[in-house]
Amino acid sequence: MTTNLGSIDRIVRLLIGVALIVAPLLNMPNIWANSTLAVASMGIGGVLILTSLFRFCPIYRVFGLSTDKL
């Protein structure tokens, strides 16, 4: 598996992923009172964190994109 995420892309994904996981736990803003939205938000946050850690995004590969400087 080749890497296709650059440093800035990884940092942004990690920060947004953490925010999407923490926000429903703190119920801030109140939109996450709906449990379905909270679980979906946490799932998307988890995917963003995993793609950041593995430096690989399957969607980027499908479209032939890369932010990684080789």
GUGU-428844 format. One record per residue (C-alpha): residue in one letter; chain; x negated, y, z; residue number from 1. Coordinates in nm, 3 decimals, padded with zeros to 5 digits. Layout:
<rec res="A" chain="A" xx="X" yy="Y" zz="Z" n="NUM"/>
...
This chain:
<rec res="M" chain="A" xx="00.000" yy="00.000" zz="00.000" n="1"/>
<rec res="T" chain="A" xx="-00.156" yy="00.327" zz="-00.111" n="2"/>
<rec res="T" chain="A" xx="-00.110" yy="00.645" zz="00.089" n="3"/>
<rec res="N" chain="A" xx="00.090" yy="00.927" zz="-00.066" n="4"/>
<rec res="L" chain="A" xx="00.136" yy="01.177" zz="00.220" n="5"/>
<rec res="G" chain="A" xx="-00.100" yy="01.464" zz="00.285" n="6"/>
<rec res="S" chain="A" xx="-00.185" yy="01.615" zz="00.623" n="7"/>
<rec res="I" chain="A" xx="00.066" yy="01.901" zz="00.614" n="8"/>
<rec res="D" chain="A" xx="00.344" yy="01.671" zz="00.492" n="9"/>
<rec res="R" chain="A" xx="00.268" yy="01.428" zz="00.776" n="10"/>
<rec res="I" chain="A" xx="00.273" yy="01.700" zz="01.043" n="11"/>
<rec res="V" chain="A" xx="00.602" yy="01.843" zz="00.917" n="12"/>
<rec res="R" chain="A" xx="00.763" yy="01.498" zz="00.905" n="13"/>
<rec res="L" chain="A" xx="00.640" yy="01.419" zz="01.254" n="14"/>
<rec res="L" chain="A" xx="00.772" yy="01.744" zz="01.403" n="15"/>
<rec res="I" chain="A" xx="01.111" yy="01.716" zz="01.232" n="16"/>
<rec res="G" chain="A" xx="01.135" yy="01.348" zz="01.328" n="17"/>
<rec res="V" chain="A" xx="01.068" yy="01.419" zz="01.694" n="18"/>
<rec res="A" chain="A" xx="01.319" yy="01.706" zz="01.689" n="19"/>
<rec res="L" chain="A" xx="01.586" yy="01.480" zz="01.533" n="20"/>
<rec res="I" chain="A" xx="01.533" yy="01.221" zz="01.806" n="21"/>
<rec res="V" chain="A" xx="01.513" yy="01.460" zz="02.102" n="22"/>
<rec res="A" chain="A" xx="01.799" yy="01.696" zz="02.007" n="23"/>
<rec res="P" chain="A" xx="02.080" yy="01.436" zz="02.044" n="24"/>
<rec res="L" chain="A" xx="01.935" yy="01.321" zz="02.376" n="25"/>
<rec res="L" chain="A" xx="01.953" yy="01.678" zz="02.506" n="26"/>
<rec res="N" chain="A" xx="02.285" yy="01.739" zz="02.323" n="27"/>
<rec res="M" chain="A" xx="02.151" yy="02.066" zz="02.182" n="28"/>
<rec res="P" chain="A" xx="02.333" yy="02.199" zz="01.985" n="29"/>
<rec res="N" chain="A" xx="02.668" yy="02.044" zz="02.068" n="30"/>
<rec res="I" chain="A" xx="02.706" yy="01.889" zz="01.718" n="31"/>
<rec res="W" chain="A" xx="02.558" yy="01.566" zz="01.854" n="32"/>
<rec res="A" chain="A" xx="02.852" yy="01.508" zz="02.088" n="33"/>
<rec res="N" chain="A" xx="02.975" yy="01.274" zz="01.813" n="34"/>
<rec res="S" chain="A" xx="02.789" yy="00.948" zz="01.873" n="35"/>
<rec res="T" chain="A" xx="02.781" yy="00.856" zz="01.503" n="36"/>
<rec res="L" chain="A" xx="02.595" yy="01.177" zz="01.418" n="37"/>
<rec res="A" chain="A" xx="02.360" yy="01.125" zz="01.711" n="38"/>
<rec res="V" chain="A" xx="02.268" yy="00.773" zz="01.604" n="39"/>
<rec res="A" chain="A" xx="02.225" yy="00.880" zz="01.241" n="40"/>
<rec res="S" chain="A" xx="02.004" yy="01.170" zz="01.345" n="41"/>
<rec res="M" chain="A" xx="01.788" yy="00.945" zz="01.559" n="42"/>
<rec res="G" chain="A" xx="01.760" yy="00.690" zz="01.278" n="43"/>
<rec res="I" chain="A" xx="01.649" yy="00.951" zz="01.027" n="44"/>
<rec res="G" chain="A" xx="01.405" yy="01.089" zz="01.284" n="45"/>
<rec res="G" chain="A" xx="01.261" yy="00.741" zz="01.333" n="46"/>
<rec res="V" chain="A" xx="01.214" yy="00.693" zz="00.960" n="47"/>
<rec res="L" chain="A" xx="01.037" yy="01.029" zz="00.932" n="48"/>
<rec res="I" chain="A" xx="00.804" yy="00.939" zz="01.219" n="49"/>
<rec res="L" chain="A" xx="00.724" yy="00.599" zz="01.067" n="50"/>
<rec res="T" chain="A" xx="00.649" yy="00.746" zz="00.724" n="51"/>
<rec res="S" chain="A" xx="00.425" yy="01.000" zz="00.894" n="52"/>
<rec res="L" chain="A" xx="00.233" yy="00.733" zz="01.086" n="53"/>
<rec res="F" chain="A" xx="00.191" yy="00.500" zz="00.787" n="54"/>
<rec res="R" chain="A" xx="00.112" yy="00.790" zz="00.546" n="55"/>
<rec res="F" chain="A" xx="00.345" yy="00.632" zz="00.292" n="56"/>
<rec res="C" chain="A" xx="00.686" yy="00.740" zz="00.163" n="57"/>
<rec res="P" chain="A" xx="00.873" yy="00.491" zz="-00.058" n="58"/>
<rec res="I" chain="A" xx="01.085" yy="00.769" zz="-00.213" n="59"/>
<rec res="Y" chain="A" xx="00.769" yy="00.953" zz="-00.320" n="60"/>
<rec res="R" chain="A" xx="00.648" yy="00.633" zz="-00.486" n="61"/>
<rec res="V" chain="A" xx="00.974" yy="00.587" zz="-00.679" n="62"/>
<rec res="F" chain="A" xx="00.944" yy="00.939" zz="-00.821" n="63"/>
<rec res="G" chain="A" xx="00.567" yy="00.921" zz="-00.869" n="64"/>
<rec res="L" chain="A" xx="00.495" yy="01.201" zz="-00.620" n="65"/>
<rec res="S" chain="A" xx="00.199" yy="01.238" zz="-00.387" n="66"/>
<rec res="T" chain="A" xx="00.086" yy="01.511" zz="-00.149" n="67"/>
<rec res="D" chain="A" xx="-00.229" yy="01.320" zz="-00.055" n="68"/>
<rec res="K" chain="A" xx="-00.557" yy="01.460" zz="-00.185" n="69"/>
<rec res="L" chain="A" xx="-00.762" yy="01.159" zz="-00.290" n="70"/>
